[in-house]
Amino acid sequence: MRILITGVAGFIGSNLADRLLQEGHEVVGLDNLTYGLKENIPEDVNFYQIDIRDRSIYSIFEGVDAVFHLAAKNCIADCQDDPVETADINVHGTVNVFEAARKLKVKKIIYAESSAIYEGSKLYPTPESEIKPESFYATSKLSSMYFAEAYRKFYKLKFTALRYFCVYGPVQDYRRTIPPVMSAFIIKLLMDEHAIIYGTGKKRRDFVYVDDINDFHLLCLNDERTDNRVFNLGSGVNYSINEIYKLVSELLGIHNPPIYKPELSGEAEETLADIHEAESLGWRPKTAIRTGIMRSIDYIKSEMAKGHI
């Protein structure tokens, strides 16, 4: 198949591109490189440096069988600071991608919503029906759902919506204003520094390894049962940020105590995915947390050895 990925230079996008190429697919990628890194993109990807808000992307969708729409402004702190740009990228940009797919007759769109839309929920594990966004980021991502439904209703496009929980693994974006905890903790400890934890560290998160996410991505391409449905993608298990820090420290054998800073606004106290919908199709996350962290450590060590970090 000829598959297009928006946000191909990002963490999930670049890992997905690599997996699709391994499976024998042709991959076209879009990214404006504001958040992603060109060196993350596998060399066999037909890459275009362009913004998803630009209408000239339409011609790139020619002959594409399926689109993975992953491009977004996705750091919650940055989105809280600039709601206008957040809406411009995550709403305007998403609709432009949907419109390009419609005009060029793409068969299916698999797109990223977010577990952030459950921020206000106290129901754990959280099912797909429990929608309670609070942050500007979550609100912007929820808009994708409404536009996808309208495109499905009026133009008969096929969609699969994916609500990622805390995806981690190689190529995770450590350059964000507030980096993801896995890569942030590993890098700080390897540099013999003190990692930062916002709040008390008691917030709990559902972490899922990127390879397991890609297993479900392939299922979306090949299984019609995913058409016009939404799926939580997590592990169904959660850990406190303190527990993750302790585990990373233990696996590295480095025990610098973390620095605690004030809470960040707009963050959920807990995330825990109800993954029954995804499991009903035969998918299950297979990577144990220790295994996933060790793979992340090995990747970061190799990047440091190359002078990339």
Sequence and secondary structure as in RCSB ss.txt:
>XXXX:A:sequence
MRILITGVAGFIGSNLADRLLQEGHEVVGLDNLTYGLKENIPEDVNFYQIDIRDRSIYSIFEGVDAVFHLAAKNC
IADCQDDPVETADINVHGTVNVFEAARKLKVKKIIYAESSAIYEGSKLYPTPESEIKPESFYATSKLSSMYFAEA
YRKFYKLKFTALRYFCVYGPVQDYRRTIPPVMSAFIIKLLMDEHAIIYGTGKKRRDFVYVDDINDFHLLCLNDER
TDNRVFNLGSGVNYSINEIYKLVSELLGIHNPPIYKPELSGEAEETLADIHEAESLGWRPKTAIRTGIMRSIDYI
KSEMAKGHI
>XXXX:A:secstr
 EEEEETTTSHHHHHHHHHHHHTT EEEEEE SSSS GGGS TTSEEEE  TT GGGGGGGTT SEEEE      
HHHHHH HHHHHIIIIIHHHHHHHHHHHTT SEEEEE  GGGGTT   SSB TT     SHHHHHHHHHHHHHHH
HHHHH  EEEEEEE EEESTT    SSS  HHHHHHHHHHTT   EEETTS  EE EEEHHHHHHHHHHHHH GG
GTTEEEEES S  EEHHHHHHHHHHHHT     EEE   TT  SB  B  HHHHTTT      HHHHHHHHHHHH
HHHHHTT  
